[in-house]
């Protein structure tokens, strides 16, 4: 492979090679390898924004009340993304940090702004003036936003204890976006509420129709349905025509707010308060059941086998499995440095010992770096199991701990087991060893922060327990979906090749 390959043009090169391949009966050509694998930017945040627009309009009955949280969230994401770009000059920040920041920023940005807008409208309904409503909303909901945002930033920065450069870059990037959205919710949003005033309760048909068309266009962008993109120019046309066309200028009838005691939230809260222990036990049992798969959690990295079935990358992977066996996609390297005057014939015991292992399919003859005066040798090893299977991880550990030590002692050399699979195993073990420090740091700082805010020990203790239960349940669902392959036909997730594989 040339050193100056243009990775940005890898997809173009792949398509050209496939297009120029000879058309020979019975010949099938597929291109594998991560270089030619096509990475598609996630579109879930676009779909999430579209559904947020629709849900907020239905919940609020006001386009302006919907637009303020969405606008503040997008503003925070824009500034936060710019900060990530600047930080990339001094920190190791992977490309995925931008997408992670957008997804997290969109969620927390809408959530925080929504909390403040809801409290503001409640105060207006209670007879307060615009100024008073803003003050009360920021003094109550704004405090919650500040505390919640601080907790999220602390949780993200907790990844710094992992002591991995690209993970630290992810943490700093995502935390920057969240911090900006919190500041925007506490500064920009109150100013916008002041400009909106009582008009936040006013909605005209032009606004509702335009918002619906914009949501339709976003769905089209997310699902790559090009005809739906017409919704965006139609939304602009409706907004302009709405100032001249009578029906579009009319106000949308508003629903009278329900009395507090008739709302679903109030009734649900009374049910929980009436039987607190029943709700506590039922909720804890449900979370514990969801958390059961965590006991089978295995860390690792995805590879070409996890791509969609219709990609040439996945098909090339499958062809190699069918032709050479599952382990061919993840060979090992055994490397040893030779002492001065070493006899290559004495190293035969190493290859024989490795070949005798039941998990090994093939061991190449040893290859010296210099046939005349060798100072190092290497072997290629192919496992019988795939790179992501648990059996392969067990083989790596068995070679290092059981198989190689006696042979090394006899040959008087130290053999290192390396290769992409072995590196993945080592890195996964390292991350697993750092996870307890991460959880301990985040929970400890959150506990202290809660204790200062609420001046209580019981409240932060309950929060820590709830966090542990909810996090365990979330990871349990992740294991079931991504590792066990549950609901893969519905979600489209490609799990590891084996049901016991790791991802």
N, C-alpha and C positions, 0 to 999 in steps of 0.2 A: 504494500500500500504506500503511495507517495506521501511524503511528509507534508506537502502543501495542499492536501485535499481540501476543497471548499465544502465544509459541512452544510452550509446554507443551501448548496446546490445538489446535495446528495439525493433528494427526492427527484429532481430533474434528471440526474444521471441515471437513477434507477429506472425511471419511466422510459428513457431513451434506449437503455440496454434491452429492456423487455420488448420494446417496439421493434428493435432491429434484430431480435433473436431469430434464427433460421426456423422456418416452418417445416419441421421434419415429423413425419408420422411417428407417434409413440414417444416423441421427445417433449419433455416438460421442463421449463426453466423458471425458477423462482429465486428471488434475491433475499437473502437473510442477513442478519446482523443488525446491531443497534444503529449503525451509521445510516443505513437505508430505511430504517423504521420511521414511519411518518408520525410526527407528534401533532395532535390536533388540540388547539386551545379549547379549554372547557367552556361550554355554553350554558352551564347550569345557572350562573349568576344572571344571565340575560332572561332566562325563563323565570327565575325567581323574581326579578324586577317586574316582569309582565304580570305575574300572579299577584304581586304585592299591590300593584296599581288597582287591579280589579277588586281584591279583598278589602283594601282600605276605602275605596269608594262605596262598596256595599256596607261596610261597617260604619263609616262616618256620614255617608249621604252628602258629602261635600268634596268637590274636586280640589279646592284650595287646602282643605284639611289633609287631603291625601298628598298633595303636591309638596307641602312643606317638609314632611319627614323624608320623602324621596329625594327632594332637592338638597336638603342638608346632608343626607347620606352620600349623594353623588359628589357634593362639594368636598366632603371629608376624604372620600376615596381619591379624588383628583389631586388634592394637596398631599395626601399620604403617599400616593404612587410617585409623585415628584420627589418626595423625601427619600423613598427607597432607591430611586435612580441616583440621587446624590450620594447616599450612603454606600452604594456599590463601588464608589471610587476608593473607599477606605476599608471596606469589609468584604468578605467573601459571601455574596448574596446570590443564590441560584435564581434562574429564570422563574421557577415556580413560585418564588416569593411574591411576585407581582399578582399572580392569580389568587394566591392564598390571601393576600391583603385585600383584594377586591371582594372576595367572598365573605371574609370576616367583617370587613368594613361595611358592606352593604347590609349584613344582618344586624350588627350592633347599631349602625347609624340609624336605620329605620326604627329599630326598637327604642333607642334612647329618645329620638325626636318624637316618636309616637307617644311615649309616656308623658312628655311635657305638653304636647298639643292636647292630649286627652284631658289632662288636669286643667289646662287653660280654658277649654270649652266647658268643663264642669263649673268652673268659677263664673263664666259668663252666664250660664244657665241659672246659677244661684243668685244673680242680680248684681254682681260686682262689675266695676268699670273695667275697661281694657287694661289700664295701668295696674289696677289692683289684681286683676286676674293673672297678669304676667308675673307680678311680684310673688304671688302665692304659688304659682306653678313652679317657678325657679326655686323658691324656698323649700318646697316639698319634693316635687318630682325631680327638680334639678339636683337636689342633694343625693337622691337615689341614683341618678345618672352618674354623678361624680364618683360615688362609692363603687357602683357596679363597674364603671369603666376602669377605675384604678385597680380593681380586683382582676379584671381581664388582662390588663397590662402586666400586672405582677405575674399572673399565670403564664403568659407568653414569655416574659423575660426569665421565668424559671428554667426555660430550656437552655439558658446559658451554662447551667451546671453540667450539661451533657458534655461540654468541652470538645465539641465537634464544630469546626469552622462554619460549614454550610448550614448546620442546624442553628447555630447562633445567628447567622445571617437571616434565616427564616424568622427567628424570634424577634430580632430587632426590627425587621421590616414590618411584620404584622402588628407588633406593638406600636410602631409609629403611626400606622393607619388608624388604629383604635384610639390612640391619644388625640389625634387630630379630630376625629369624629366627635369625641367627648367635648373638646374645646368648641367645635362648631355648634354643638347642641346647646351649650351654655352661653354662647355669645351671639352667633349669627342668628340662630332660631328666635331668641327673644326679640331681636330687632325686626325680623320678618313678621313676627306676630304683632308687633306694634304697628307696622304698615298695614297688615291685613285687618286688624281691628275686628269690628262686628261682621265684616264681609266674609269671615271664615265660615259663617253659617249660610252664605248665599251661594247657590249653584244654579247655573243656567244650562240649558240643554246643549248648547254648543260645547261647553266644557266636558260634559259627560260623554258626548259622542266622540269628541276629539281624543279624550283619554282612552276610550274603548278602542279606537282605531290605532292609537299608539301602542297599546298593549298587544293588539293583534299583530302589528309589525314586529314587535319584540319577540313574540312567539315564533313568527316566521324566521327571524334571524337565528333564534336558538335551535330550531328544528331544521334549519336550512331549507325551508319551503319558500322559494323565491317569490311566488305570486303574492304571498301575504305581506311582503314589504311595501306594497302599494298603500298599506294603511297609513304610513307616515306622511306622504304627500297629501293624502286625503284628510288627515287630521289638520294639517296646516290650512287646507282649503276651507274646512268646516269652521275653524277658528276665525278666519277672515270673513267668511260669509255670515258668521254669527252676529256681526255688528250691523248687518243690513237686512237679513231675512228675519221676519217676525217670529215664526215658531222657534227658531234657534235662540232668540233673545229672551224667551220666556224662562221664568224660574222653575226649577224642578220642585214639585211639592215636597215639603219636608215632613218627616214623621215626627210626631210629638214624642219627646223622650219618655221612656217608661219610668214610673216611680221606682225608687231604689229597691224597695222590697219585692218588686215584680220582675227584676232582672234575673237572668240565669246565673250570673256570677254570685249574686246575693243568696239565691236559693241553694246553690252548690256549697257555698261557705257555711250556711246553716246546717246542711246535712253533715258536713265534715265535723263541725263543732259539736253537733249533737252526739256523734259517735266517734270521738277522737281516736280511741284505742283500736277500734275496728278498722278505721281508715289507715292508721299507722301500720298495723300488722299486715293488712292487705297490700299496701303499697310496698312495704319492705319485702314481702314474699315475692311479689311480682318482679321487683328489681333483682332479687337474688336469683330467681329463675332465669332471667335474661342474662345474668352474669355468669351462669354455669359454663358457657363455652370458653370463658377466659382461661379456665384451667388447661385448655388445649392450645393456648396462644403460642405461636411460633413466629419469631421475627425473621425477616429476610427481605429480599428485593425481588421485584417482578422482573421478568425477562421476556424474550420474544414469544414464549409460549402463552403469554397473557394477552397478546394482541387479538383483535377480532378475527374470526375464522376466514373472512373474505380478503384479508390483507396478504400480500406476497410474503411478508415477514413471517407470519404465522404458518403459512403453507410451506415455506422453506424449512421451517423448524420441524414440521410434521414429516416432511420428506426425509430429513436426516434421521429422525427417529425410526421411520419405517425401514430405511436402508441400512443404518449402522447401529441402531439401538438407542435407547433414551439417554444414555450417559455420554454419547458423542457430542451433545450440545454443551456439555460442561466438563471438559477434560481437566485432570489435575496435572501439575508439574511437581516432580520430585527433584530437588536440586541439592547437591552436596559439594562442598569445597574440599579438595584433596590435599592432604599433607604432602610434604616433599618426599619424593621417592615412593609414593603409593603405587600398589600393584592393582591394575584394573580388574584382574581376574578375581581378586578378593571381594569385589563389589557385586559379584553375581548373586550372592546370598540375599542381597537387598531386593533385587527384582524377583527372585524366586519367592521370597516371603510375601511380597505384595501380591503377586499373582495367585498365591494360595488362598488369599482371603476370599470368602464366598461372595462378597459384594463387588469384586473387581472383574470386569469383562476382558480387559486387555492391558498389558504392560509392554511398552516398547523396549527394545534393547537399549542399554545405556549409551549415551552420546557424549563423548568428551568434547570440551571446547577446543582442544588442540590434540590431534592424534599423536603427534611426536612428543609433545611435552604437556600433558594434560594437567590443569590445575583445578578444574571443576567438571562435573558430569551432571547429566539430567536424564530423567525418564518421563515419558508421557504415560498417563494412566487414565483409562476410561472405566467409569463405573457402570454397573448393570442398571442402576436407577437414574432417574432424571435429576437435573440440577436442583429443583425445588422440593424433591421428595425427602421425607424424614430419613429414609434409609441412606441417602447420600450424606447428610449431615452426620449420621452415626458412623459412616465409613471414614469420613475425615477425622473424627475424634478417635476412632479405633486404630487407624494408621499411625496417628501421632502417639497414642498412649500405649498400645499393645503390640502392634505388628512391627513397627520400625525399631524400637529401642533394642531388642535382642540382635537384630541384623546390624544395626549401627555399631554395637559393641564389638561384634565379630569382625566387621570391616574397618573399625577404628575411624569412622567419619560421622559427622552430624548431617542428617538429611532433613531438609525443610519441605513441608507440604504446602504448595501455593497454587495459584490459578484463581480464576474468577470465582469459582464456587467456594474455595477455601477462604478467600478474602471476605466473601459474603458471610460465611459462618463466623469468622473472627469479628467482623464488624457488628453482626447481630448480637453476639455474646457481649461485646463491649457496651452496646446500647442497653441491653438487658441489665447489665451490672450498674448502669448509671440511672436507670429509671427510679429506683427507690430514693435516691438523692433528690431527683427532680420532684417527685410527689411530696417528699418530706419538706423541701424548701417552700414549695407553693402553699401547702396546707399550713405550715407554721406561720408564714408571713400573713396569710389570709386570716388565720386565727387571731394573731396579734392586732391586725387592723380592725377586725370585727369587735374585738374586746375593747379597743379604744373608743370606737364609735358608739357601741351599745352599753359600755361599762358593765358588762356581764360576762360570766364564764359559760353559762348554759347555752346562750344563743350561739356563740361561735362554735361550741362543741357540737350542737345539732347541725350547724351548717357543714362542718367538716365531715360528719357522718353521712349526711345527705350527699355531699360531693363524692365521697368514696363509693357509695351505692350507685349513684347515677353514672359515674365514670365507668365503674365495673360493668354495669348493664350496657352502656354504649359500646364498650370494647367487646362485650359478648356478642352483640349484634354484628359488629364488624367481623369477628371471627367466623360467625355462622355464614355471613354473606361472602366474604373474600377468601376464607381459608377452606371452609367446608363446601362452599358452592351452593348454599341454599338459595332458592328463588333466582338462580342465574338465568333461567329462561325468561323471567320477567324483567330483571334489572339489567341484563346484558353483560354482567360482570363475568370475566373469564377467570375462574379460580385456578389454582395451581394444577399441574397435570394429574397429580394424585390427590385423592380425597384427604390424604394426610400430608399434603404438600404445604409448603410455607409461602407466605406472600408478604 
